[in-house]
Amino acid sequence: MNDLLSIDELRLALTHIPADDRETWVNIGNAVKTEYGDDGWFAWDEWSQGGESYNAKDAQSVWRSLQVGNNRMGTIIHHAQQNGWKRERQDMTAADRKRMKAEQEERRKARQAEIEADEKRREAMRDAVAMACRHFIKKHCVREGQSAYLNAKQVGAFGVWFPRCSVVISIDDQAQRADVWPGMEVKRFFEELPQPRPDHISFMRIQQGDVVVPLRDANGKVVSIQLIKPNGTKLFPKYGRKAGTWHRIGDASEADVVAVAEGYATAASIHMATGWPVAVALDAGNLQRVVPLLGQLYQQARLVICGDDDPQVKDNPGRKKAEEIAQAMHAVAVFPQLSQEAA
């Protein structure tokens, strides 16, 4: 456990860390907010101003969105020491050390309470969004519809839905609720939306021609949606569950082979070519969460991971992730092969 730095020590340590790398910038912000709460905002913002791309509005927005608990004091000290910082030794009495330890423990308890309260709030919002998604599908979607995206990909509509009218799903962090505004109510939503739009209000606008992909948990319950626009843009509602969820194409309950792919179009193509049931895992990061769940649900089946292969992308993460998961799960990893003409 690293001793908490005073605010002045924190400001000094931060001066040794370059503020230009966004991932480092966010991680340091998370650590500062975790350890100091909003008392650390000034020190983090002061340090952030040393970055070439600093934007005051962006910094304020990122600070508000940071979830405490992902990084701690060790992250700050590690980066500072990597860049030459050394903490000045201070002569302290036993009483001083005892007082600082007590203050540090008090801060940690306060931060832990914030973490637990924030997670409780986020879980409530995830439930509200899940309920709104289910209501939207039940009341305002149909099984058959037109999609420029599906036509362009030359794949069918397997288990997806189509909106029967324009719909807005609004999400209000402050009121902790999610609402569905169909048809003519869409106009009323935008008329009543405060301008400029408050940060605590977000929304997803759904229109005819979009494809609605229901995302289910391991119990088969719809907990969120993926929206695919005619041009292929993919959207998710704020707070919509994604980790460990997938879309099901075909019935895998008694299948000998169950395939899993990242995107809907790829999965639909595999299903059309093989007849296999296919799980749509959405991306490489979620693939590693979905495959173990599929292994538990369909123990009778051979799992085939149909990975993305993008050699032009740095480190080819789709292929790398698929091979790692296949090895860990004793599954088979396969990748597309293009003909010379297609290549």
Secondary structure, DSSP 8 states (H G I E B T S, - for coil): ------HHHHHHHHTTS-S--HHHHHHHHHHHHHHHGGGGHHHHHHHHTTSTT--HHHHHHHHHH--TTSS-HHHHHHHHHHTT---------HHHHHHHHHHHHHHHHHHHHHHHHHHHHHHHHHHHHHHHHHHHHHHHEES----HHHHHHT----S-BEESS-EEEEEETTTTEEEEEETTHHHHHHHHS-SS--TTEEEEEE-TT-EEEEEE-TTS-EEEEEEE-TTS-EE--TT---TT-BEEES--TT-SEEEEESSHHHHHHHHHHH---EEE--SHHHHHHHHHHHHHH-TTSEEEEE----TTSTT-HHHHHHHHHHHHHT-EEE-----TTT-
